[in-house]
Amino acid sequence: MAYMTAIDNDMPLTLMSFYGYATVKAYTNQDNINSLADFQEGDQISISGLASNPQAAYLAALKEEGLDVQKYNAMLVKIPNTEAISMLETNNQIKGSILSFSANLKAEELDNVHMVRDFTDVIQKYSIGTALIANTDFYNENPDICEAIRKVQNEVIANWERDMDKNAQLLADQYDCDVEDVIDLMKTQPPTDKLTGYNDLAQLLYEVDMLSKPLKLEDLPNYDSIPR
């Protein structure tokens, strides 16, 4: 998403490949809210940052469920994850929170909080996550280096599949969470360099006025070299 908004503003960036999916879920402290449609006008839903992967996942889910994207997008308020989790636990100032990994694990520990929406389906359909990007001049002037970076990426993906337990433990230590949570995450959203939902995401962002023009993957000058 950040790449799309950047090139929409004519920044000299080149997309090399997809890098991996985001992990995003929505939570609430309200017993009567069990879906995104249950939030009412005037409710506040926290999000750690706008123009972000969590917002893209939320907007994609709204579109897929046939909800009023503009109406529900207006419910978002920017609040740091740690503060949002505390608010979910102690008061009703916010009615929901959109959290990414590993903040979502903290929310799941709260007795008065339950998950409203797992965004994995739309994250995969719209290729919401991180991407490998290069400055365009660097990309054009250093093809050997860029190819070497892509080779390392492929080796990382292959290494993850070969030694999942070891790699999961490293990530669990980094994020201070259970290794089982990491393994479950990587089985449902394994690392990939394949970019399949670029056009769907670009169209969505254009429809909600986050892009000034529609973008197409096939219009990129290095289209043939992008894994998809």
Secondary structure as UniProt FT lines:
FT   HELIX           2..8
FT   TURN            9..10
FT   STRAND          13..21
FT   STRAND          24..28
FT   TURN            31..32
FT   HELIX           36..38
FT   TURN            41..42
FT   STRAND          45..47
FT   HELIX           53..64
FT   TURN            65..66
FT   HELIX           69..73
FT   TURN            74..75
FT   STRAND          76..78
FT   HELIX           81..90
FT   STRAND          96..100
FT   TURN            101..102
FT   HELIX           103..107
FT   TURN            108..109
FT   TURN            111..112
FT   STRAND          114..118
FT   HELIX           120..125
FT   TURN            126..127
FT   STRAND          129..135
FT   HELIX           136..141
FT   HELIX           143..162
FT   HELIX           164..175
FT   HELIX           179..188
FT   HELIX           198..207
FT   TURN            208..209
FT   HELIX           217..219
FT   TURN            221..222
FT   HELIX           223..225
//
